C-alpha cells in the first residue's frame, strides 16, 4: 500500500517553498519584501537548495538566469515593486529562454498592505511574453510550482508565478510530496542561444511568439484551467484569491471557469464556457486583465463596471455588488476608534535622527523605503518625499538641482537605510559625487533589514544560510566613491547629531553621515557587532514630582511614553528600551535612569 | 482524524476574527487554534497580515473552519466570534461581527499614536459600546496580571477562554500550546491558560 503523505498547515509562501523543494529546485535567491519574504526564508530550511539573499531583485533575477542557462532548476522571489527593479533581465531573458526550469515569483499586494503601489504584475507576463501561473491557496501554490518548472523546461522559457498578499499570508492544509532530483544537462557554450545581440534576438523574438502559440494550446488543455458547472444562469470567470471569494459568495448558484494559468489565456475554453452559461461575471482583483481578453473575444461580460479597480475583494463585496445581497455589521464612530498607525518602536535608533531633522528649518528631506519611512509620521513629520528604493539619495539630487536653478537656498537631506543603500543607494551616491551635488545623505544603519523581519544583508556579515558572509562596510563604499566629507555618529546622541548637522551645513559637495546603531528589536547582534555597541542596560522613569507637564518628551513619538492629564508624563517600563532620548530632551531633568536621582 | 464531537455543533464554515496591537501575541494564539481545529478534523484556513502593521499598528488575523473552507477571510458582518486583545481594537472591529455573533475581549488598553503624542485622550465608554452588540464577554486580564505572572501572558488567558467557548478540551489545548513555546515559559503559560479556561466555564 502506498504511504499517504501527511497534510500540514502551510502559508502560501511556505507552500511555494515546499513546491520548489519537491520540484527539485537547486538555486534560489531574492530580495526581502512583504508579502514575499518568507518564501526564501522557508526555502533556506532545505539543505539541498542553494538559497541566498541577493543585493536587489535585478541581481537576483540575473543570478537565476545564469543558473538556469547552466541547466539547473532556479527560483527568484520578490514583491510586486521588486519586479520593476528586475524588469530588465526579465524581458531579454524571455527572448533567450532557459535550459533549466526558471520561475520568478512576484508577490503582488492588492489593498496596499505594505507597498507603495497596487500594481497588477500579470501585465508583466503579457508585456515580457512569459507564461503566468496564479494559485488561489496554499495547496494550489505547492502543486502549481511543480507544474511551473515543468512548463519552463518543456518550452524553454522563464515563467512568472503571481502570488498576492492573501495567498502568501493565508495558511491552509497542504499534502506534502517527495522531492524529485533532476540531473541537469551538461552546459556547453552555444553562441546562438544565450547572447542577446540584435541579430540573434530578431530570431529569438520569432521563436518566442511560436512558444506562446504552443503555450496557448497548453492553456486550453491544462487542468489548471477548469470548469465547475453549477447553476448555468451565472458563469463566473476568475483566478487567484478572487476564485475563493467568489465560491464563498455564489456557492452552487453559479458555474465557474477557474483559471490557474492566465497567460496565454485559454481562448477556446473561455468561448466554450461562455456558451454553457447565460450571463458572465469576470471576478478579479485590481486590473481587468482577464476581463479585457474575454471582451476582446466578443463575449459580453460584467466585471469592472461593478467591481473596483482599487483594493481587495472579499465575499461580502462580491455578494453585494453582483447579487445585491447586503450583509452589514454594526456601525462605530470614529472618535471612539482613534487611528493606530504603525510607529517607530520604543528604542528605535532612527528616532534620534528624525528628531533632530524635525528641528531643522528650511530643509527638504527625501526619505526612502524601510522602517524609517515612519519618520514621516506624527509627531516627527521629518520627511518630504518617499518615492521608491534608492530615491532617498537620487531625489535629493533632483531637489538640489532644482533649487540651485531657481536660486532657493534650502538645505536638502536624503535619508536611506542600510539594506536600501546596498539595494539601490550606491548608484545614486556615485551620481552625487560625480555631479558634485550639494546634498547631505544620512545613512541609517540599524544592522538589519528590519521592516521585513530582520533579514541579514550585505552589511551584517551573515548569509541567509547562516554561513559567514564577507561584511561590506558602508563607510568603505562611501569613501571609495570619493565622498570627501564623511562622518559617523551614534544616533542616540542628540547633542552630537545637532552639532554635526549644523557644522556640515556649509561644507562643499556631498556630505555623508553614517548613523549606526542596532535595531531595538534585534534578538541577537551579528558577531562582529557584539563588542562594538554598548547596548543600554537600564530603563528610564519619570520623577513625578519634577514633571512640569510641558509634553516635550511627547514630541519624540515614543510608544513607551504617555501623558496623563493633570498628572504628567509616564514611561511604560515594560516596553522602555533605555535609549535615553527622553532623558536628553526633558528640560526639567524629570526623566532619570531607574533608581538614579542625581540631577 | 479525531472525532469532532468535542467541538461546537456547526452547519457550515465558522469564522473567528482576532484583533489587537502588534506584539500582543495574536499570531501565537491563531497558530494554536488553527492546529487544534485541524486535529479536530476540520478544514482550516487562517489569514494573517505581516509587514508594516507590526510596528505598533492594529493587527488582525482570521481563522475559518468547517467541512471545506474557501475564502481565508471575511469582510464586515462575517465573524461568528471576535476575540479582542485590546479594547479600542475590539471596538474598531465590531463591524466584522455577524448579527448574533459573540465578542470576547480583554480589558487591556494600549495607547495609540494620537494618545502617546498627547493629541487625543484614550476613548472612554468602550465597554458599554461593545455590550450593545448583544453577546459580549469581557475578560478582566488587567486584574490578573500579577496572578498570571505578567502582561505577556494575556494572550494565553484569551486562548483559554476561546478554547472553552469552542468546546475544545483543556488538555488538548495545553498540549498544542506547549509545543509552540520555549520550555522555560511552560509553567506560566499553563497557569494563564487555566485561568482563562476556568473563567469561561463560569460564564
HADDOCK unambig.tbl for C-alpha pairs under 7 A between the chains (distance, minus, plus):
assign (segid A and resid 34 and name CA) (segid B and resid 51 and name CA) 5.93 0.50 0.50
assign (segid A and resid 114 and name CA) (segid B and resid 51 and name CA) 6.10 0.50 0.50
assign (segid A and resid 114 and name CA) (segid B and resid 52 and name CA) 5.91 0.50 0.50
assign (segid A and resid 166 and name CA) (segid B and resid 47 and name CA) 6.93 0.50 0.50
assign (segid A and resid 169 and name CA) (segid B and resid 47 and name CA) 6.04 0.50 0.50
assign (segid A and resid 169 and name CA) (segid B and resid 48 and name CA) 5.52 0.50 0.50
assign (segid A and resid 169 and name CA) (segid B and resid 49 and name CA) 6.61 0.50 0.50
assign (segid A and resid 170 and name CA) (segid B and resid 45 and name CA) 6.62 0.50 0.50
assign (segid A and resid 170 and name CA) (segid B and resid 46 and name CA) 5.24 0.50 0.50
assign (segid A and resid 170 and name CA) (segid B and resid 47 and name CA) 4.14 0.50 0.50
assign (segid A and resid 170 and name CA) (segid B and resid 48 and name CA) 6.06 0.50 0.50
assign (segid A and resid 170 and name CA) (segid B and resid 72 and name CA) 6.30 0.50 0.50
assign (segid A and resid 171 and name CA) (segid B and resid 45 and name CA) 5.37 0.50 0.50
assign (segid A and resid 171 and name CA) (segid B and resid 46 and name CA) 4.95 0.50 0.50
assign (segid A and resid 171 and name CA) (segid B and resid 47 and name CA) 6.38 0.50 0.50
assign (segid A and resid 172 and name CA) (segid B and resid 44 and name CA) 6.02 0.50 0.50
assign (segid A and resid 172 and name CA) (segid B and resid 45 and name CA) 4.67 0.50 0.50
assign (segid A and resid 172 and name CA) (segid B and resid 46 and name CA) 6.73 0.50 0.50
assign (segid A and resid 173 and name CA) (segid B and resid 44 and name CA) 6.87 0.50 0.50
assign (segid A and resid 244 and name CA) (segid B and resid 70 and name CA) 4.86 0.50 0.50
assign (segid A and resid 244 and name CA) (segid B and resid 71 and name CA) 4.87 0.50 0.50
assign (segid A and resid 245 and name CA) (segid B and resid 70 and name CA) 6.83 0.50 0.50
assign (segid A and resid 245 and name CA) (segid B and resid 71 and name CA) 5.12 0.50 0.50
assign (segid A and resid 247 and name CA) (segid B and resid 70 and name CA) 6.68 0.50 0.50
assign (segid A and resid 248 and name CA) (segid B and resid 70 and name CA) 6.00 0.50 0.50
assign (segid A and resid 248 and name CA) (segid B and resid 71 and name CA) 6.35 0.50 0.50
assign (segid A and resid 314 and name CA) (segid B and resid 74 and name CA) 6.32 0.50 0.50
assign (segid A and resid 314 and name CA) (segid B and resid 75 and name CA) 6.09 0.50 0.50
assign (segid A and resid 315 and name CA) (segid B and resid 74 and name CA) 6.65 0.50 0.50
assign (segid A and resid 316 and name CA) (segid B and resid 75 and name CA) 5.95 0.50 0.50
assign (segid A and resid 327 and name CA) (segid B and resid 77 and name CA) 5.96 0.50 0.50
assign (segid A and resid 328 and name CA) (segid B and resid 76 and name CA) 6.12 0.50 0.50
assign (segid A and resid 328 and name CA) (segid B and resid 77 and name CA) 5.24 0.50 0.50
assign (segid A and resid 329 and name CA) (segid B and resid 76 and name CA) 5.50 0.50 0.50
assign (segid A and resid 329 and name CA) (segid B and resid 77 and name CA) 4.27 0.50 0.50
assign (segid A and resid 329 and name CA) (segid B and resid 95 and name CA) 4.16 0.50 0.50
assign (segid A and resid 329 and name CA) (segid B and resid 96 and name CA) 5.74 0.50 0.50
assign (segid A and resid 329 and name CA) (segid B and resid 97 and name CA) 5.93 0.50 0.50
assign (segid A and resid 329 and name CA) (segid B and resid 98 and name CA) 6.20 0.50 0.50
assign (segid A and resid 329 and name CA) (segid B and resid 99 and name CA) 6.98 0.50 0.50
assign (segid A and resid 330 and name CA) (segid B and resid 94 and name CA) 6.40 0.50 0.50
assign (segid A and resid 330 and name CA) (segid B and resid 95 and name CA) 4.75 0.50 0.50
assign (segid A and resid 331 and name CA) (segid B and resid 95 and name CA) 5.93 0.50 0.50
assign (segid A and resid 336 and name CA) (segid B and resid 123 and name CA) 5.25 0.50 0.50
assign (segid A and resid 337 and name CA) (segid B and resid 88 and name CA) 6.00 0.50 0.50
assign (segid A and resid 337 and name CA) (segid B and resid 91 and name CA) 6.79 0.50 0.50
assign (segid A and resid 337 and name CA) (segid B and resid 92 and name CA) 5.51 0.50 0.50
assign (segid A and resid 340 and name CA) (segid B and resid 57 and name CA) 5.37 0.50 0.50
assign (segid A and resid 340 and name CA) (segid B and resid 58 and name CA) 5.86 0.50 0.50
assign (segid A and resid 340 and name CA) (segid B and resid 112 and name CA) 5.10 0.50 0.50
assign (segid A and resid 340 and name CA) (segid B and resid 113 and name CA) 6.20 0.50 0.50
assign (segid A and resid 341 and name CA) (segid B and resid 57 and name CA) 5.01 0.50 0.50
assign (segid A and resid 341 and name CA) (segid B and resid 113 and name CA) 6.88 0.50 0.50
assign (segid A and resid 342 and name CA) (segid B and resid 52 and name CA) 6.45 0.50 0.50
assign (segid A and resid 342 and name CA) (segid B and resid 53 and name CA) 5.56 0.50 0.50
assign (segid A and resid 342 and name CA) (segid B and resid 54 and name CA) 6.93 0.50 0.50
assign (segid A and resid 342 and name CA) (segid B and resid 55 and name CA) 4.84 0.50 0.50
assign (segid A and resid 342 and name CA) (segid B and resid 56 and name CA) 5.02 0.50 0.50
assign (segid A and resid 342 and name CA) (segid B and resid 57 and name CA) 4.12 0.50 0.50
assign (segid A and resid 343 and name CA) (segid B and resid 55 and name CA) 5.68 0.50 0.50
assign (segid A and resid 343 and name CA) (segid B and resid 56 and name CA) 5.84 0.50 0.50
assign (segid A and resid 344 and name CA) (segid B and resid 55 and name CA) 6.67 0.50 0.50
assign (segid A and resid 345 and name CA) (segid B and resid 55 and name CA) 6.32 0.50 0.50
assign (segid A and resid 345 and name CA) (segid B and resid 56 and name CA) 6.95 0.50 0.50
assign (segid A and resid 379 and name CA) (segid B and resid 117 and name CA) 6.53 0.50 0.50
assign (segid A and resid 451 and name CA) (segid B and resid 51 and name CA) 6.49 0.50 0.50
assign (segid A and resid 451 and name CA) (segid B and resid 52 and name CA) 6.71 0.50 0.50
assign (segid A and resid 452 and name CA) (segid B and resid 51 and name CA) 5.83 0.50 0.50
assign (segid A and resid 554 and name CA) (segid B and resid 116 and name CA) 6.70 0.50 0.50
assign (segid A and resid 554 and name CA) (segid B and resid 117 and name CA) 4.97 0.50 0.50
assign (segid A and resid 554 and name CA) (segid B and resid 118 and name CA) 6.48 0.50 0.50
assign (segid A and resid 555 and name CA) (segid B and resid 117 and name CA) 6.50 0.50 0.50
assign (segid A and resid 557 and name CA) (segid B and resid 116 and name CA) 6.91 0.50 0.50
assign (segid A and resid 557 and name CA) (segid B and resid 117 and name CA) 5.57 0.50 0.50
assign (segid A and resid 559 and name CA) (segid B and resid 116 and name CA) 6.18 0.50 0.50
assign (segid A and resid 561 and name CA) (segid B and resid 116 and name CA) 6.11 0.50 0.50
assign (segid A and resid 562 and name CA) (segid B and resid 116 and name CA) 4.49 0.50 0.50
assign (segid A and resid 563 and name CA) (segid B and resid 116 and name CA) 6.48 0.50 0.50
assign (segid A and resid 563 and name CA) (segid B and resid 118 and name CA) 6.24 0.50 0.50
